């Protein structure tokens, strides 16, 4: 029996993974921020008056509108969490903290704050790479 005909002695071919690890359309943080600012400024302008129940529903609508708008930008392999917080300013402050376990190279967030003498509106978009 020759060594070349021995099934144990033959080298097996190994292939490199053929799937893509990088997105075809990488996330552009500036376009994300521009979309967020445009929608926030449209809804929370100088004419806006804070009302607890109406503000709750408006924040949900604005959050959904921002999420749908950034999905239309077609950054593949990204998932989004859009958080809109609105509060009336009555001599108090606002402190918001969030902790995540994520990939520092591909995941991140953008935030935008509108502060007037009557109210404060904060929008934060978390973008998470999903491969």
N, C-alpha and C positions, 0 to 999 in steps of 0.2 A: 504494500500500500504506500503510495506516495504522499508526501506531506500536503501537496496542493489539493488532493482529493479528500483530505481529512476535514470533516465539517467543523471540528473544534479549532483547527489551525487556521481556518480562513478568517481574514479580517472582516469585520462587519462595517458597512458604510454608515456613517453618522452624518446627519444633515443639520444645518443651523436652523433655528426657528424662522419660519417664513412670515410670521405676523409682524405688523408694524407696532412699534412702541411709541412713536411720536405722532402727534396729530397732523393731518394734512393741512388744516387751517388753524394755526396756533392762535391762542387767545391774545387779543390786543387790549391791554389794560386801559389805554386811552379811549378807545371806542366804547368800552364798557362804562367808563366814568362819564363820558359825554352823553350817552343814552340815559344814564341815571340822573344826571343834572338836569337835562331837558325835561324829563317827565316830572321830577320833583318841583322844578321851578314853575311848571305849568299848573300844577295842582295846589301848591303851597305858596301862593303869592301874597301880595299886600292886602288883597281883598278877603283872604281866608280868615274866618272866625272859628275859634275852637269851640266845639261842643262835644262832650264825652261820647255820646252814642254815634253821632254822625262821623266823628273823627275816627272811631273804631272801624266803621265800614269803609270810609275813604282810604284809610291806611291799608286795608285788605285789598281794595281795588287797585291802589297805586302799586302795591307790591306785586300783584298779579300782572299788571300792565308792564312793569319793568321786567319781570321774568320772561314774559312772552316776547317783549322787544329784543332782549338779549339772546333769546333762542333763535330769533330770525337772523342774527348775525352769523349763524352757522359755525361757531367754534366747536369742532367735533371733539368728542371724548371729554367734555366738561359737564359737570352737574352744578346747579346753582341753588343757593339758598338766599332769598331776598328778605331782609328784615327792615320794616319801616316802623319807627317809633315816633309818636306825636304826643306832646304834652303841653299843658298850659303853664305859662310862667307866672308863678305867684310867690316870688321871693324865695325860691328854692333852686337847688342845683340838680344836675343829672349826671350820674356816673353809670356807665355801662361797661361790663367786662364779659369776655367770651373766651373760653379755652377750647382748643381743638388739638387733636393729634393728627398731623398731616405731613405731607411731603413739602418741605420748605422750597424746593426748586419749582414745583409745578402748581401747587395750591396757594391760595392767598385770598385777599379781600380788598375791596375799595369801599370808601365811606364818604358820605356827603352830609353836611349839616346846614340847615337853614335856621337861623335864630333871629327872632324879632322881639320887640318888647312884649308881645302878647303870647307867643307860642314858640316852641322849638320842635323841629322835625328832623329826624336822623334816619338816613337810609344806609344800610350796609349790605353789600353783596359779597357773599362768600363763594368762591369758585373752586371746585374740587376736580382734579383730573381723575378720570375713570378709564382704566385700560382693560 
